[in-house]
Amino acid sequence: MYLFGRSEASVTVRPSLLAGLSAPLDKVASGSYFRFVYAVGLKVLKNKLSEYVRLAARGETVLVTDRDRVVAEIVPPRAGRSPLVADALMAEVMRKGWISAPTMVAEEPPPRAPVAPLKDLLAELDQDREDR
């Protein structure tokens, strides 16, 4: 596993790197603005998947490599994403346009309207029984 990023506050700049700059650097950040990024090979990831998923859940980014080439990233969930899988699947199909959000949200289902009055249904049932 490789760890990229710096936790130290000191940064050393070689003079040869500054030679091509037209203006000298007068303000240098004391630390990195980037979070730590972990890189892991497929074989190690397979054996320790739960560890890397926990890292992503804590906000870390994990780069998955295959022969030193990045092939995937395990990242924390986007802000606002529901922790429930069903909600995530519903949001995905809505984003694809397969379904649309309801225009009105009711607390209860709408009342059922009877298809026909009971009197008419019983009369029709009696008529069907007489025909046999």
ChimeraX commands (.cxc) that place a marker at each C-alpha (Angstrom):
marker #1 position 0.00,0.00,0.00 radius 0.5
marker #1 position 1.26,3.45,-0.88 radius 0.5
marker #1 position 0.32,6.65,0.92 radius 0.5
marker #1 position 0.37,9.93,-0.96 radius 0.5
marker #1 position 0.11,13.33,0.76 radius 0.5
marker #1 position 1.96,15.17,3.48 radius 0.5
marker #1 position 1.15,15.60,7.10 radius 0.5
marker #1 position 4.28,17.61,7.86 radius 0.5
marker #1 position 4.09,21.41,7.96 radius 0.5
marker #1 position 7.54,22.03,6.48 radius 0.5
marker #1 position 8.21,22.12,2.77 radius 0.5
marker #1 position 11.68,22.30,1.23 radius 0.5
marker #1 position 12.01,23.93,-2.19 radius 0.5
marker #1 position 15.21,23.39,-4.18 radius 0.5
marker #1 position 16.70,26.56,-5.74 radius 0.5
marker #1 position 16.90,24.83,-9.13 radius 0.5
marker #1 position 13.10,24.61,-9.19 radius 0.5
marker #1 position 12.80,28.37,-8.65 radius 0.5
marker #1 position 15.22,29.28,-11.46 radius 0.5
marker #1 position 12.53,29.29,-14.16 radius 0.5
marker #1 position 10.07,31.46,-12.22 radius 0.5
marker #1 position 9.78,35.12,-13.15 radius 0.5
marker #1 position 8.71,36.18,-9.64 radius 0.5
marker #1 position 9.94,34.66,-6.40 radius 0.5
marker #1 position 7.54,32.74,-4.22 radius 0.5
marker #1 position 6.51,34.83,-1.25 radius 0.5
marker #1 position 3.66,32.73,0.11 radius 0.5
marker #1 position 3.90,29.00,0.55 radius 0.5
marker #1 position 1.19,26.80,2.04 radius 0.5
marker #1 position 2.33,25.17,5.25 radius 0.5
marker #1 position 0.49,21.97,4.46 radius 0.5
marker #1 position -1.33,20.18,1.72 radius 0.5
marker #1 position -4.87,20.97,0.71 radius 0.5
marker #1 position -5.32,17.40,-0.48 radius 0.5
marker #1 position -6.55,14.56,1.64 radius 0.5
marker #1 position -4.51,11.42,1.91 radius 0.5
marker #1 position -4.90,9.09,-1.02 radius 0.5
marker #1 position -4.21,5.38,-0.63 radius 0.5
marker #1 position -3.15,3.21,-3.57 radius 0.5
marker #1 position -3.62,-0.53,-3.38 radius 0.5
marker #1 position -3.14,-3.40,-5.81 radius 0.5
marker #1 position -5.96,-5.74,-6.76 radius 0.5
marker #1 position -4.59,-8.73,-4.87 radius 0.5
marker #1 position -4.19,-6.82,-1.60 radius 0.5
marker #1 position -7.59,-5.13,-2.10 radius 0.5
marker #1 position -9.25,-8.52,-2.51 radius 0.5
marker #1 position -7.76,-9.74,0.76 radius 0.5
marker #1 position -8.46,-6.57,2.77 radius 0.5
marker #1 position -11.52,-5.12,1.07 radius 0.5
marker #1 position -13.40,-4.29,4.28 radius 0.5
marker #1 position -10.44,-2.26,5.56 radius 0.5
marker #1 position -10.37,-0.10,2.43 radius 0.5
marker #1 position -14.15,0.32,2.40 radius 0.5
marker #1 position -13.91,1.59,5.99 radius 0.5
marker #1 position -11.25,4.08,4.88 radius 0.5
marker #1 position -13.57,5.35,2.14 radius 0.5
marker #1 position -16.44,5.61,4.62 radius 0.5
marker #1 position -14.21,7.84,6.79 radius 0.5
marker #1 position -13.64,10.19,3.83 radius 0.5
marker #1 position -10.42,8.80,2.33 radius 0.5
marker #1 position -9.91,8.05,-1.36 radius 0.5
marker #1 position -8.45,4.67,-2.33 radius 0.5
marker #1 position -6.90,4.20,-5.77 radius 0.5
marker #1 position -7.10,0.63,-7.06 radius 0.5
marker #1 position -4.15,-0.32,-9.26 radius 0.5
marker #1 position -3.44,-3.18,-11.61 radius 0.5
marker #1 position 0.26,-3.50,-12.48 radius 0.5
marker #1 position 0.93,0.06,-11.24 radius 0.5
marker #1 position -1.84,1.52,-13.40 radius 0.5
marker #1 position -4.87,3.11,-11.71 radius 0.5
marker #1 position -8.00,1.24,-12.81 radius 0.5
marker #1 position -10.60,2.37,-10.24 radius 0.5
marker #1 position -11.24,4.59,-7.24 radius 0.5
marker #1 position -13.08,3.86,-4.02 radius 0.5
marker #1 position -14.42,7.19,-2.80 radius 0.5
marker #1 position -16.75,8.30,-0.01 radius 0.5
marker #1 position -20.43,8.63,-0.90 radius 0.5
marker #1 position -21.53,11.98,-2.32 radius 0.5
marker #1 position -23.01,14.50,0.09 radius 0.5
marker #1 position -26.76,14.11,0.34 radius 0.5
marker #1 position -26.80,10.46,-0.75 radius 0.5
marker #1 position -29.13,8.34,1.32 radius 0.5
marker #1 position -27.48,5.51,3.26 radius 0.5
marker #1 position -30.25,3.15,2.11 radius 0.5
marker #1 position -29.59,1.11,-1.04 radius 0.5
marker #1 position -33.22,1.33,-2.19 radius 0.5
marker #1 position -33.09,5.13,-2.09 radius 0.5
marker #1 position -29.84,5.16,-4.04 radius 0.5
marker #1 position -31.28,2.85,-6.71 radius 0.5
marker #1 position -34.42,4.98,-6.95 radius 0.5
marker #1 position -32.33,8.15,-7.35 radius 0.5
marker #1 position -30.25,6.48,-10.07 radius 0.5
marker #1 position -33.25,5.45,-12.20 radius 0.5
marker #1 position -34.77,8.92,-11.75 radius 0.5
marker #1 position -31.47,10.45,-12.92 radius 0.5
marker #1 position -31.54,8.20,-16.00 radius 0.5
marker #1 position -35.08,9.36,-16.76 radius 0.5
marker #1 position -36.72,5.94,-16.49 radius 0.5
marker #1 position -39.18,7.28,-13.92 radius 0.5
marker #1 position -40.13,10.73,-12.71 radius 0.5
marker #1 position -40.75,12.10,-9.24 radius 0.5
marker #1 position -44.38,12.36,-8.09 radius 0.5
marker #1 position -45.95,15.79,-8.47 radius 0.5
marker #1 position -47.99,15.45,-5.27 radius 0.5
marker #1 position -47.07,13.40,-2.24 radius 0.5
marker #1 position -49.95,12.03,-0.14 radius 0.5
marker #1 position -49.72,10.42,3.25 radius 0.5
marker #1 position -52.24,7.69,2.41 radius 0.5
marker #1 position -53.22,5.95,-0.81 radius 0.5
marker #1 position -56.26,7.43,-2.55 radius 0.5
marker #1 position -59.63,5.96,-1.58 radius 0.5
marker #1 position -60.89,3.19,-3.85 radius 0.5
marker #1 position -63.99,3.97,-5.82 radius 0.5
marker #1 position -66.30,0.94,-6.14 radius 0.5
marker #1 position -66.49,-0.53,-9.64 radius 0.5
marker #1 position -70.22,-1.11,-9.39 radius 0.5
marker #1 position -72.78,-1.00,-6.58 radius 0.5
marker #1 position -73.05,-4.22,-4.58 radius 0.5
marker #1 position -76.71,-4.61,-5.59 radius 0.5
marker #1 position -75.79,-4.73,-9.29 radius 0.5
marker #1 position -72.93,-7.18,-8.67 radius 0.5
marker #1 position -75.18,-9.58,-6.75 radius 0.5
marker #1 position -77.86,-9.37,-9.45 radius 0.5
marker #1 position -75.29,-10.16,-12.16 radius 0.5
marker #1 position -73.94,-13.06,-10.08 radius 0.5
marker #1 position -77.45,-14.53,-9.69 radius 0.5
marker #1 position -78.04,-14.21,-13.43 radius 0.5
marker #1 position -74.78,-16.05,-14.19 radius 0.5
marker #1 position -75.73,-18.87,-11.82 radius 0.5
marker #1 position -79.15,-19.28,-13.48 radius 0.5
marker #1 position -77.52,-19.69,-16.90 radius 0.5
marker #1 position -75.67,-22.84,-15.78 radius 0.5
marker link #1:1,2 radius 0.2
marker link #1:2,3 radius 0.2
marker link #1:3,4 radius 0.2
marker link #1:4,5 radius 0.2
marker link #1:5,6 radius 0.2
marker link #1:6,7 radius 0.2
marker link #1:7,8 radius 0.2
marker link #1:8,9 radius 0.2
marker link #1:9,10 radius 0.2
marker link #1:10,11 radius 0.2
marker link #1:11,12 radius 0.2
marker link #1:12,13 radius 0.2
marker link #1:13,14 radius 0.2
marker link #1:14,15 radius 0.2
marker link #1:15,16 radius 0.2
marker link #1:16,17 radius 0.2
marker link #1:17,18 radius 0.2
marker link #1:18,19 radius 0.2
marker link #1:19,20 radius 0.2
marker link #1:20,21 radius 0.2
marker link #1:21,22 radius 0.2
marker link #1:22,23 radius 0.2
marker link #1:23,24 radius 0.2
marker link #1:24,25 radius 0.2
marker link #1:25,26 radius 0.2
marker link #1:26,27 radius 0.2
marker link #1:27,28 radius 0.2
marker link #1:28,29 radius 0.2
marker link #1:29,30 radius 0.2
marker link #1:30,31 radius 0.2
marker link #1:31,32 radius 0.2
marker link #1:32,33 radius 0.2
marker link #1:33,34 radius 0.2
marker link #1:34,35 radius 0.2
marker link #1:35,36 radius 0.2
marker link #1:36,37 radius 0.2
marker link #1:37,38 radius 0.2
marker link #1:38,39 radius 0.2
marker link #1:39,40 radius 0.2
marker link #1:40,41 radius 0.2
marker link #1:41,42 radius 0.2
marker link #1:42,43 radius 0.2
marker link #1:43,44 radius 0.2
marker link #1:44,45 radius 0.2
marker link #1:45,46 radius 0.2
marker link #1:46,47 radius 0.2
marker link #1:47,48 radius 0.2
marker link #1:48,49 radius 0.2
marker link #1:49,50 radius 0.2
marker link #1:50,51 radius 0.2
marker link #1:51,52 radius 0.2
marker link #1:52,53 radius 0.2
marker link #1:53,54 radius 0.2
marker link #1:54,55 radius 0.2
marker link #1:55,56 radius 0.2
marker link #1:56,57 radius 0.2
marker link #1:57,58 radius 0.2
marker link #1:58,59 radius 0.2
marker link #1:59,60 radius 0.2
marker link #1:60,61 radius 0.2
marker link #1:61,62 radius 0.2
marker link #1:62,63 radius 0.2
marker link #1:63,64 radius 0.2
marker link #1:64,65 radius 0.2
marker link #1:65,66 radius 0.2
marker link #1:66,67 radius 0.2
marker link #1:67,68 radius 0.2
marker link #1:68,69 radius 0.2
marker link #1:69,70 radius 0.2
marker link #1:70,71 radius 0.2
marker link #1:71,72 radius 0.2
marker link #1:72,73 radius 0.2
marker link #1:73,74 radius 0.2
marker link #1:74,75 radius 0.2
marker link #1:75,76 radius 0.2
marker link #1:76,77 radius 0.2
marker link #1:77,78 radius 0.2
marker link #1:78,79 radius 0.2
marker link #1:79,80 radius 0.2
marker link #1:80,81 radius 0.2
marker link #1:81,82 radius 0.2
marker link #1:82,83 radius 0.2
marker link #1:83,84 radius 0.2
marker link #1:84,85 radius 0.2
marker link #1:85,86 radius 0.2
marker link #1:86,87 radius 0.2
marker link #1:87,88 radius 0.2
marker link #1:88,89 radius 0.2
marker link #1:89,90 radius 0.2
marker link #1:90,91 radius 0.2
marker link #1:91,92 radius 0.2
marker link #1:92,93 radius 0.2
marker link #1:93,94 radius 0.2
marker link #1:94,95 radius 0.2
marker link #1:95,96 radius 0.2
marker link #1:96,97 radius 0.2
marker link #1:97,98 radius 0.2
marker link #1:98,99 radius 0.2
marker link #1:99,100 radius 0.2
marker link #1:100,101 radius 0.2
marker link #1:101,102 radius 0.2
marker link #1:102,103 radius 0.2
marker link #1:103,104 radius 0.2
marker link #1:104,105 radius 0.2
marker link #1:105,106 radius 0.2
marker link #1:106,107 radius 0.2
marker link #1:107,108 radius 0.2
marker link #1:108,109 radius 0.2
marker link #1:109,110 radius 0.2
marker link #1:110,111 radius 0.2
marker link #1:111,112 radius 0.2
marker link #1:112,113 radius 0.2
marker link #1:113,114 radius 0.2
marker link #1:114,115 radius 0.2
marker link #1:115,116 radius 0.2
marker link #1:116,117 radius 0.2
marker link #1:117,118 radius 0.2
marker link #1:118,119 radius 0.2
marker link #1:119,120 radius 0.2
marker link #1:120,121 radius 0.2
marker link #1:121,122 radius 0.2
marker link #1:122,123 radius 0.2
marker link #1:123,124 radius 0.2
marker link #1:124,125 radius 0.2
marker link #1:125,126 radius 0.2
marker link #1:126,127 radius 0.2
marker link #1:127,128 radius 0.2
marker link #1:128,129 radius 0.2
marker link #1:129,130 radius 0.2
marker link #1:130,131 radius 0.2
marker link #1:131,132 radius 0.2
view
